[in-house]
């Protein structure tokens, strides 16, 4: 065959080959879901991921606009487990964002004292176990700024009694009667013939006490039988030595304790929900075993006393605001929410 006749055949073969290759590539891309245009675009515009390989917003390392410097904060004693675990992890991941917990100069710690210190310019942001009050918002306005509260976790209030007290549980109405002084003997609420000794923190100092008065006591004052204690640690120590004692606090502070017993609560008689996971771990088995929080009951609302935990931020457009928002954003990452769960609180998201 002459060279002149071979040329069209070669061209035709080349075109067929190119068509087969193009068709094969088209078939492969349809079957595999590959989008070449997007893949090229992504390779030209992609941003670095966090070192863990998770997407932005999942880890402490991925949070943007975290300020550099030392920032003081304070507030709720219910946050103590979070400060111990979560804040320490934040410090390790973001060493430029240094945190220092500051106790109130009055000696009493709590949500109210923390928000007061925030308004007075003594700390950069505050931790609270109850919403900001109208009078606190008004005081901040007088100082020339607003306050913003950011929900970061869910908590339950647990009622604790002496580990030797034989009683199946209490209703919310019975709890109210005890703390307003209407009921003063355990025999009146299904327990033994023994005087009741209620303990509480002062309403002015702790968000837990404020919430208790508002939601459980319906705004009524504590009875004259109530003994006021400065801290939950002191109250639990008193409770351990008082057979007829009763106290309430954040569930993660109460449920794992060995020396006292968290009490099931209910809205109606006999319909009690425990703040701990069944079966109950006896004091004799503790601390080898410890009671764990009934997270499902808190999330579902079956347990009758739950609340949110807040980061309170000063809206002044300065470093304090940036620090407070950054702290809340760190807690709202997947890493932060998982650590919150590990400390015994319930994830907000």
C-alpha positions in Angstrom: 0.0 0.0 0.0 1.3 3.5 -0.9 2.2 6.1 1.7 -0.5 8.3 0.2 -3.2 5.7 1.0 -1.9 5.0 4.5 -2.2 8.7 5.8 -6.0 8.8 6.0 -6.1 5.4 7.7 -3.6 6.6 10.3 -5.6 9.8 11.0 -8.8 7.8 11.3 -7.2 5.4 13.7 -5.8 8.2 15.8 -9.3 9.9 16.0 -10.9 6.5 17.0 -8.3 6.1 19.7 -8.8 9.6 21.1 -12.6 9.0 21.1 -12.2 5.8 23.0 -10.0 7.4 25.6 -12.3 10.4 26.0 -15.4 8.1 26.2 -13.7 5.9 28.8 -12.8 8.9 30.9 -16.3 10.2 30.7 -17.7 6.8 31.7 -15.3 6.6 34.6 -16.0 10.1 35.9 -19.8 9.5 35.9 -19.5 6.2 37.7 -17.0 7.4 40.3 -18.6 10.8 40.9 -15.4 12.6 40.0 -15.8 16.2 38.9 -12.5 17.2 37.3 -13.4 20.9 37.1 -14.2 21.0 40.8 -11.2 18.9 41.7 -8.9 21.4 39.9 -10.7 24.3 41.5 -10.4 22.8 44.9 -6.7 22.1 44.5 -6.1 25.8 43.7 -8.3 27.2 46.5 -8.1 24.8 49.4 -7.1 26.0 52.9 -5.0 24.1 55.5 -7.0 21.9 57.8 -6.5 21.6 61.6 -3.6 19.3 62.5 -6.1 16.6 63.7 -7.6 16.4 60.2 -11.0 17.6 61.4 -12.9 20.4 59.7 -12.9 24.0 60.9 -14.8 24.5 64.1 -14.3 21.0 65.5 -11.2 21.5 67.6 -9.7 24.2 69.8 -6.9 24.7 67.2 -9.4 25.7 64.5 -11.2 28.5 66.4 -10.6 31.9 64.9 -10.1 35.3 66.5 -8.7 34.0 69.8 -6.8 36.9 71.4 -3.3 36.8 72.8 -2.7 37.7 76.4 -3.7 37.0 80.0 -7.4 37.1 80.8 -9.0 36.9 84.2 -12.4 35.3 84.7 -14.6 34.1 87.5 -18.1 33.1 88.6 -20.1 30.0 89.2 -18.8 27.3 91.5 -20.9 24.8 89.4 -18.3 25.3 86.7 -15.5 23.9 88.9 -15.3 20.5 87.0 -15.2 22.4 83.7 -12.4 24.7 84.8 -10.4 21.7 86.0 -10.6 19.7 82.7 -11.8 21.9 79.8 -9.9 25.0 80.7 -6.7 23.1 81.2 -7.1 21.5 77.7 -7.7 24.9 76.2 -4.5 26.2 77.7 -2.5 23.3 76.2 -4.0 23.8 72.7 -4.0 27.6 72.7 -1.1 28.8 74.9 -1.4 32.3 73.6 -4.8 32.6 75.3 -3.9 32.5 79.0 -6.7 32.1 81.5 -6.6 32.9 85.2 -9.5 32.1 87.5 -10.0 34.9 90.1 -12.0 34.4 93.3 -14.2 37.2 94.6 -12.6 39.5 97.2 -15.7 39.0 99.4 -14.8 35.3 99.9 -18.1 34.1 98.5 -18.0 32.6 95.0 -20.8 32.2 92.5 -22.6 33.4 89.4 -23.8 36.6 91.0 -20.4 37.6 92.4 -18.8 36.7 89.0 -21.2 38.9 87.0 -20.7 41.7 89.6 -17.0 41.5 89.1 -17.4 41.6 85.3 -19.5 44.7 85.5 -17.0 46.3 87.9 -14.2 45.7 85.5 -12.3 43.2 87.6 -12.5 40.2 85.1 -12.7 39.8 81.4 -15.7 37.5 81.3 -17.8 35.4 83.7 -19.1 31.9 84.0 -22.7 31.6 85.2 -25.2 28.8 86.1 -28.2 31.1 85.6 -29.4 33.8 83.2 -28.3 37.4 83.6 -30.8 39.3 85.7 -32.5 42.5 84.6 -30.8 44.5 87.4 -27.4 43.3 86.2 -28.2 44.4 82.7 -29.3 47.8 84.0 -26.0 48.2 86.0 -24.0 47.3 82.9 -25.9 49.9 80.9 -25.1 52.5 83.5 -21.4 51.6 82.9 -21.8 52.1 79.2 -22.0 48.5 77.8 -24.3 45.6 77.4 -24.0 42.0 78.6 -24.4 38.9 76.4 -25.0 35.4 77.7 -24.0 32.4 75.5 -25.3 29.0 76.4 -22.6 26.3 76.3 -23.9 23.3 78.4 -26.9 21.8 80.2 -26.8 21.0 83.9 -29.1 19.3 86.4 -29.5 20.2 90.1 -29.2 17.3 92.4 -30.5 17.1 95.9 -28.2 15.4 98.4 -28.9 13.8 101.8 -26.9 11.8 104.3 -26.0 8.4 103.0 -27.8 6.7 105.9 -31.1 8.4 105.4 -33.8 5.9 104.3 -36.1 7.7 101.9 -37.0 6.8 98.3 -37.2 10.3 96.9 -39.0 13.7 97.1 -41.4 15.6 95.0 -40.7 19.2 94.0 -43.5 20.3 96.3 -42.0 18.5 99.2 -38.6 20.0 98.5 -40.3 23.4 98.5 -42.0 22.7 101.8 -38.7 21.7 103.4 -36.8 24.8 102.3 -39.6 27.2 103.2 -39.9 25.7 106.7 -43.4 24.1 106.3 -42.0 20.6 106.7 -39.3 20.1 109.4 -39.3 16.3 110.0 -38.5 13.5 107.6 -41.5 11.5 108.8 -43.7 14.1 107.1 -42.3 13.2 103.7 -42.1 9.4 104.0 -38.8 9.1 105.9 -37.8 8.3 109.5 -38.8 10.4 112.6 -35.9 12.7 112.4 -35.5 16.5 112.2 -34.6 17.9 108.8 -31.6 20.2 108.6 -31.6 22.1 105.3 -28.4 23.7 104.0 -28.0 26.2 101.2 -25.7 28.8 99.8 -26.9 32.4 100.0 -29.1 33.6 97.2 -27.0 36.7 96.6 -23.8 34.7 96.0 -24.7 31.7 93.9 -26.6 31.2 90.6 -27.7 27.8 91.9 -29.4 29.3 94.9 -31.1 32.0 92.8 -32.4 29.3 90.4 -33.6 27.2 93.3 -35.5 30.1 94.8 -37.1 31.1 91.5 -37.9 27.7 90.1 -38.5 25.5 93.2 -39.6 27.9 95.9 -41.6 30.1 93.5 -39.9 33.2 94.7 -40.6 32.6 98.4 -37.9 33.2 101.0 -35.9 30.5 102.6 -37.3 29.3 106.0 -35.6 30.2 109.2 -34.5 26.6 109.5 -32.1 26.9 106.6 -28.4 27.1 107.5 -26.3 29.0 104.9 -22.9 27.7 103.8 -20.3 29.5 101.7 -19.3 26.7 99.4 -20.6 23.3 98.2 -17.5 21.6 99.5 -18.3 22.9 103.0 -22.0 22.0 102.7 -21.2 18.4 101.6 -18.8 18.0 104.5 -21.6 19.1 106.9 -24.1 16.9 105.2 -21.8 13.8 105.7 -21.9 14.4 109.4 -25.6 15.3 109.7 -28.1 12.3 109.5 -31.0 14.6 108.9 -29.3 17.0 106.5 -30.2 18.0 102.9 -28.5 20.1 100.3 -28.7 20.9 96.6 -26.0 21.7 94.1 -24.9 21.1 90.5 -25.4 17.4 89.7 -21.7 16.7 88.7 -20.7 18.1 92.1 -23.1 15.8 94.0 -23.7 12.5 92.1 -20.2 11.0 92.2 -19.6 11.7 95.9 -19.0 8.8 98.2 -19.9 10.4 101.5 -23.5 11.5 100.7 -26.4 10.3 98.5 -28.1 12.0 95.6 -31.9 11.7 95.9 -34.4 10.8 93.2 -36.9 13.6 92.5 -40.3 13.7 90.8 -43.1 16.0 89.9 -45.6 13.6 91.5 -45.5 11.2 94.5 -43.8 8.0 93.7 -42.8 9.0 90.2 -39.2 9.7 90.9 -36.3 10.1 88.5 -32.8 9.6 89.8 -30.0 12.0 88.7 -27.7 9.0 88.6 -27.6 6.0 86.3 -29.2 2.9 87.8 -28.2 0.7 89.6 -27.1 3.0 92.4 -23.5 2.5 93.5 -23.5 2.0 97.3 -21.1 4.0 99.5 -19.3 0.8 100.4 -18.3 0.4 96.7 -17.1 3.9 96.4 -14.5 5.2 95.3 -13.7 2.0 93.4 -17.0 2.6 91.6 -18.8 6.0 91.4 -22.3 6.9 90.4 -22.6 8.5 87.0 -25.0 11.2 85.8 -28.3 10.2 84.2 -27.5 12.2 81.0 -30.6 10.8 79.2 -33.0 12.1 81.8 -31.4 15.6 81.7 -31.5 15.8 77.9 -35.1 14.5 77.7 -36.5 16.6 80.5 -37.6 13.6 82.5 -35.5 14.9 85.4 -37.4 17.8 87.0 -34.6 20.4 87.6 -32.3 21.3 84.7 -30.7 24.5 83.6 -28.2 26.0 81.1 -24.6 27.1 81.8 -23.6 30.5 80.3 -20.5 32.4 79.4 -21.3 36.1 80.2 -19.6 38.5 77.8 -19.0 42.3 78.2 -20.2 43.9 74.9 -17.7 46.8 74.8 -15.9 46.2 71.6 -12.6 45.7 73.4 -10.3 42.8 74.4 -12.7 41.6 77.1 -15.4 41.0 74.6 -13.1 39.2 72.2 -11.8 37.0 75.0 -15.4 36.1 76.2 -16.6 35.3 72.7 -13.5 33.3 72.0 -13.9 31.3 75.2 -17.5 30.5 74.4 -16.6 29.5 70.8 -13.9 27.1 72.2 -16.5 25.4 74.4 -18.9 25.1 71.5 -16.5 23.2 69.3 -17.0 19.4 69.0 -13.8 19.1 71.1 -15.2 21.4 73.8 -18.6 19.8 73.8 -17.1 16.3 74.2 -15.0 17.5 77.1 -18.0 19.1 78.7 -19.8 15.7 78.4 -16.8 13.9 80.0 -17.0 16.3 83.0 -20.6 15.2 83.7 -22.5 18.0 82.0 -24.7 17.7 79.0 -23.8 18.9 75.5 -25.8 21.9 74.3 -25.3 20.9 70.7 
